[in-house]
Amino acid sequence: MKKIIYLLLVLLGFSSCELIEEPKRVAVETFYNNAEEIDAAIMPIYSQLQQGMRRNIHTIPESQIDYGYAQGSYLVVNQFQGFDNTNINRMSDVWNRIYRAIRDANLVIEYAPKAKEATQDEIKGFVAEAKFMRAFCYFFLIRYWGDVPLRTEKNMEELGVSREPIANIYNFIIEDLEYAEKNLIDGDPKMWGRPTVGSAKTVLADVYLNMEKWKEARDKALEVIKSGKYSLLPISVSDDYYKIFGIDANGTKEEIFYLKYNINYGNEYAVMGHYNKCKYLNFRGNNGLFTDSVKNKFIKEWDYKDLRKDFNLYSYNKDFNKPTTVINGSKTTLFYKKFKNEAAITNYCGTDNTFYRYADLLLLYSEAECRLNNGPTDEAVEKLNMIHRRAYGYATNTSSPVDFKKANYSKDTFLDLILKERGYETFYEGKRFLDLKRMGKYEQAIMDAHGIKIDSKILLYPIPLDEINYNEALDNSDQNPGY
């Protein structure tokens, strides 16, 4: 049977009234004619991820980590025993959005090469972008759900696709990223939020790190470092971090790959960082994430001279002009300040989802270099020190009084230091859960911070019920353990 796959008419600008008066369909075979149309077909990939990753892919993992606390409908996640239907549905929506993005990427990969009015370089560039985004999506899926259905341009019409082993999906991801790094076009610097060659190399380095291929991870990260295209932005006061995370942070030297938002269509990270009845941005509600300055060791040990602490956490007295903080009887609750936007008038803060920046890459390099050499090297320590110096307002490339010394660390203690420093550097970015899990520290970290023995099933999220019901290759036996 001839393949007929239809694109959303939104791409062509049809209004809802026009659709009601005269329903129209555009076959994909007649759409991919030139570079402009291929570019339009790529945009839904980003819109699906913007929808799926604007809240729950961030707030649920942040509810199940060592420094995190939650209330309201997120409280059950913070008890580390599993998920209720509300939170299962939240993560099911993330799953669905990611797979829709994969579908849209598959369409570009399948049909862009048939465009008669686009050059081969243009076609390769668009296919590379779609393959990068597809790899990015699958990398997310396997870290949260484990084995997942591998839907590609070759089987996207099949109603039944079984769960593919993670090892096979990793190989598929690597193939996509290797194609992307060879064929992506580093075009207009104002095209913020589109992947570059550096983006592909960085994600590939992260993939290798998760596969425990230390040399490949180190070497790929080093390619990005040596390219000279990225650097750490200088910091002298805590508010300078808004140059990285603020509403106007676009296309900086530190940005490797961000998912872009704006104030009218944004993420909800800021509003979820403001606890019940905290009157910031006129927000009131019974959901929210927070931490504690006394009972949480990770926060308590965070040096107040570290500019990241003041940037990331509200001082209640200072920021809210109140004599004390009393939340559920506690005077030590701290709210999350990162991603705030004082101009926001809705829940949308408009700041970007900072998936990969140069600081992430330096931390990745430092870890891979240490593991490869069975202990810290001068280069591993230096890359970590660059980030640490900046956090105290020092220049990144010259020694400082806060430098870590190689002689003070073994392999294990240096890896612990990297994990801790990464926690402070990427605080409230939704990365801590994956870091703790990957490094085998999650169960002990939760016990130390919360005094709770986790149910191991929470290390993977449940496969959505709709996937099991409607995917003809799956049944209840394919569900992750414990659900």
N, C-alpha and C positions, 0 to 999 in steps of 0.2 A: 504494500500500500504506500502510495506517495506520502512523504512526510509533510504535514502542514502544521506549522507551529506559529501561533499568533502573538504579536507584540502588543503591549499595552498602547492604546491609542493616545495615551497621555504624551507619549514621545512625539506625536505629530501635532499636538496642540488642540485636539478636538475637545469641545466642551461637553458637559453632561447633557445639555439640551439637544445638541446635535445628535448625540447617541440615541436619545429617546425618540427623536423625530425620524431618524434614518440610521438604524444600526449599521455599522461598518466594521469590517475586519481587514487587517492588513497582513497578508502572508509574509512570513519572514524572508522567503525567497525574493520578494520584490522590494525589500526594504534596504538590504545591505548593498548599496550601490556606490557610495563614496565615503570619504573620510568623515564628513560631517554627520552622515547617518550612523556610521559605526560608533562615532563618539557619543551620539545620542543614545545608542543602545547600551553603552557602558555605564551611563549614569545610574540606571536602576540598581546596579550592584552596590553603589555607595548608599543609595537611599534605603535599601533594605538593611544594610548594616547600621546606618544612622538610627533607624527605628529599633532594631534589635539590641543595640549596644548603648543606648542612651541612659539606661538605668540599671536593669537587673543583672547584666553581665558584670557589673561593677559592685552593686550594693549587696548582692547575695554572697559573693566571695568575701567581701569586706565584713560581713556579719559572722563569718566562721573562721576568724583568725585570732592570733594571740592578743593583739592590742585592741581588738574590736569588741564593742558591745552594741546591743540593739534592743528595740522594744517594739510594741505594736505587732503587726503581722510578720515582722522579721525576727521576733523573739525566738520562735521555734527553731530557726536556723542557728541562732546563737547558743542553743542548748546542745548542739553537736551530736544529735541522735538521729537525725533524718529530716525530712521535709513534709509539710502538710500539703493539702491540695492547692492552696493559694500559691505557695512558692514553687511547687511542681509546675503549675500552670505558667508562672513567670518564666521559669527556665525553658519550658516547652516553647514559649513564644520566641525566646532567643534562638533555640534550635531551628524553628520554622523560618525565621528571618535569615539565618545563616544559609540554610538550604535554598531559599529563594535567591539569595545572592549567588550561590553556586550555580543554580539554574541559569541565571542571567549571564554569568561568566561562560558557561558551556555554550550558550547560544552565540556569543561573540566568537568563541574559539572555533565553532563549527562553521559559521556563515561569513565571517569577515573575510577569509581568504577568497571568497567568490566575488568580492566587489570588483567591478570592472572599471570603475572610475577612481580608484585609489592606487597609489604607488605601492610597490612591494615593501618599501621601508615603512610606509604608513601602516600597512596591514600587519607587518611583523611587530610594530610598536604597540598597536592595539591588542593583538593577540597576547603579547608579552604582559601587558597591563592586566588583561583578563586572567591570565595564568597566575600572575602574582596574587591577585585577589582571591582566586580559587585556592591557592596554596595557603594563604593567610587564613582563610575560612576553615580549611581542614585541620590546620595546626591548632586552631582554637577548639574545634570539636573533639579531637582525640585526647586533648589534655583534660577536658571536663567530662567526657562521656566514654572514653576508651574506644573500643572497636565500633565503627559506625559504617553505615552504607556508603559506598564509594560511587557516587553518581558523576559521570563524566559526559562529554559530548557524544560518546559512543553508546551509552545506555540510558540516556535521559528520558526516553519514552517508555522504558520498561516499568511495569507496575510493581515488580518484585525485585529488590536488590538486597542481598544479604549483608550482614555486618562483615566488614573486611578487617582482618588483623591489623593492628597498629603498625607492625613492621612494614607491611605492604603499602599502607597509606603514607608512611614516612618516605618510602622510595618514590612514590607518586609526587609528594610535595617537593622533594629534591629535584625531580625532573622539571616540574613547573618553574621552580625558582631559578634553576640553571638556565632555562630558556629565557626567563625574564631578565636576568642579569646580562645576558648577551644581546638582548634585543630591545630593552626599554630605551626610550628616547628621553634623555634629560632635556626637556624642552623649556618652555617659558617658566622662569622662576616664580611668576605670579600664579601659576597653576597649583596652588597649595592644596595638599591633600591627595595628590596623585603620586603613585610610587615612582621612585627613581632607581637607578642602578645601585646607589647606596642603600636604598630600602631593601632591595632584593638580597644584597649581600648580607645585610644585618639580620634579616629574618632567617636566611640560610645559616648564619652563624648560630642563631638561637636554636634552630632545629638540630644542628649538630651537637650543641650543648645538651639538649634534652635527650639525644641519642647516646650520650656519653662518648662521643667522638671528639676527644679533647683537642687533638692536633688540628683537625679540620675546623673546629670552632675557633681556635686561636688564630689560625692562619687566615680564615675568612674575615674575622674581626679586624685583623691587622691590615688587610687590604683596604678596608674602609678608613681606618686611622691614617694610613699612608696616602690616601687619596687627597688629603688636605681640604676636603670640602666641608668638613664639620669641625666644630670646636665647642668648648664650654663657654657659655656667656659669662662675663664677669659679674660678680655679686659683691656689693659693699654693705648693703643694708638688706633686711629681710624682704622688704617690698620689691627689691630688684627681681625676685623670683617671678613676679608678674610678667616680666619680659619673656618668661618661658611658658607660664600657665595662664596668663591673663587673657581678657577678651580680645585684646589687640595683638596677641602673639601669633604672627603669621610669617612663615618662611624664614625663621631665624637660622643661624648657623648650627644651632643645637637640634633642630627638628629633622628627624629622619623619616618618620611616618606617623602622622596624626590623622585621626578621623575627624573631619571638620564639621562644626556646627555654627549656628548664629543665634542671636537673641530671640528670633522668632521661631526657630526650629532647633532647639538645643537639647543638651543632655540635662539630667536632673541630679547630677552628683552633688552640687552645692546644697540644694534643698534637702537632700537626704542626710547631709552632714549637720543639720540643725535640729537638735533634739526637741521633743515635745514642748510646745508653747514658747519656744525661743522666737522673739518677735523680729528676727532679721528678715528683711524683704517681705514683711507682712505675712510671713508663713506661720501657720499654726496647724498642728496635727498630732497624731499619736504614733506616727512612724518616725524613725530616725536612727542614725548611727552616732556613736560617741565613744570616748575613751575615758580613762581615769588617770589623774596625775600622781596618785599615791599608791593605790593597790595594784596598778599594772606596772610590772618591773620594766618592761620595754620602754614605757613612757617615762617612768621615774628616772631611769638611767640616761635619758636623753638630755644632754648638756644644754642648759639655757643659753650658753654662749654660741651654740650652733644656731645660725640664722634660720635654718630650716624649721626649727621648732616654733619660733615665733610666727613664721610664715604659715605653717600648717595648722596651728591650733590657736583658738581664741583665748585670750586672757579675759575672763568674764568681767572683772573689775574695769579693765582698760577699754574693752570694746563695747560693753553694754552699760557702763556707768551704773553698776549695781554694787551693793556692799559685799555680797557674797553669792556663791552659787549653791543652790540647794535643789537637787534633783533626786526624787525618791529617797530623801533623807541624806543624800551625799553632798558634801561641800567641795568635792574634788573632781566633778565631772568636767570634761573638756569637749568642746564642739570642734568640728573640722572646718577650717577656713579656706583650704585649697579649693580652687575653682569658683570662688565667690564672684559675683558680678553685681555691684551696687546699683547698676542701671536697670536690672531685671525687674519686670513687673508681673511675671508669671513664674511658674516653677522652672522654666527653662533658663539655665544660666548662660548658655551661648558659648562657653569655653569648650576647647577641643578635648577629644579623648587621646591622651598622649601615649600611644602604644609604644613607639620607639623614638628615643632621643639619644644624643651622643653619650650622655651619662650612662644610660642602659648598656651601650656598647662597651664602654670602658670597664664597667663592672663585669660584663660577660668575658671580656678579654682577660681580666685579672683572675677570674675563677678558672678559666680554661688553661691559662698559663701555669697556675699553681698546681692544678691536677695533673697536667702533662709532665711536670718536673718533680712531682711528688713533694712539693713544698714551695713556699713563696720564692720568687726570683726578684731581682731588682726591678724588672719591667712590670711584674705583677703588682708590686708594692707601689711603684710610681703611679700607675694608672689609678689605683685606689686613692692615693694621696692627692691626686689632682682634684678629685671630687670632694675629698675631705677638706682640703685647703679652701676651696671656694665656699664651703659651708660656713667657714669662719671669717670670710671676707678677705682672704689672702689671694694673691695671684696664683694661678693654677700651675705654672711651669717653673716655679722656684721653690726651694725648700722653705719650710715654715716651722714655727714652734709646735704645731699640732700634728706634724708628720708621724705616721706609723713607722716603726723601725723593723726591718726584716729580721734582725737577730732575736726579736722578742716573740717570734711566732713559729710554730710547727705547721705542718700541712693542715692538720685538723683545726687548730686554733685560728689560722689565717682564713680558712673557709668559713668558720663561725663569724669572724670579723666581717668578711664580705657579705654574708647573709644579714648581719645586723646593719651594716652601712647601707646595703641595698634597701632594707626596710625603712630607714630614715630618708634616703634619697627618693624613693618611689612611694612615699607614704600616701595612703588613700588614693592610689592609682589602680587598685584592683589587681595588683601583681603578687601580693604577699602570700596568698593561698597557694598559688602555683609554685612559688619559690620554696616554701616550707615543705610542700609535698614532694617536689622533685629532689630536694636534698635530704629526704628521709627524716626531717625534723618536726613534722606536723604533729604527730600524736603527743610527743613530749612537750612541745611548745604549748599546746592547749592544756595539758595537765598542769604545767608550771604556772600558766597565766590564769586559768579558770578553775583549776582543781577538778576537771571533768575528764573521765575516760571516754574518748570518742567512740561512736559506733563506726567501724571501718567502712561501712557502706557509703558514708558521706564523701569518701575520697573520689567517688564517681557519682555523677548525677543520673537520675532515672531516665531511661529512654521514654520519650513522650508516648502516651497511650495511643494517640492518633497514628503515630508511626507504626506501632505494633498492629493496630487494627486494619490499616489500609495498605501497608506494605505487604504484598502477597508472599514475600520470602521470609517474613518474620512471624513469630507467635510468642506467647507468654514466656516460653523457655529462653527467649533471646533477651529478656530484661536483665539489667545489671543486678548483681547479687543484693539481696536484702529488700528489694522493692516488689 
